[in-house]
Amino acid sequence: KPLELEEALIELEEAQIMRGERFQHDLLLEAVLADMSLSIKRFLHRKCAEYLEQRGDPARVAQHWLEGNNFDRAAPALFAAAKIAYSLGRTEAIDLLQQIMTLPVALEHKHRAQAYLSRVFTEDLRIAEAQHPVSGAGEETHGGRGSGAQTHCPTAA
């Protein structure tokens, strides 16, 4: 219940264990987590993910869903994080999309990630070709045998 939780948080702040929504020290967090069962940890991660979904960074939300062992909820958050990362020019977009491909999730998530991954590679290839166009300068054209085809071979310098 929210009121009970608020009272508990106030008590933890007064004991200097918590500061706002965070532990005062990482060692305190580690000690609490060490005594917590896996099922409780997963439950708390799922609750954090639910809370952060409308407020937080999709990568952080995805991490909580993953830690909460809810991979089908993690996949859309990973996808959203990948789109943001790619729009910012970050290479981790590919890692996030590949992570979706390795999760035990519904095929729709994998297909969506694969389609976007293909788009990312296609766009990156198009950009690379635009930045480094293949020019005809310094190349000789040799006729192919019997086919009438032309082959471009770089000349030795």
Beta strands, then each sheet from edge to edge (+ up, - down):
strand 1: 18-19
strand 2: 22-23
strand 3: 139-143
strand 4: 150-154
sheet 1: 1+ 2-
sheet 2: 3+ 4-
end
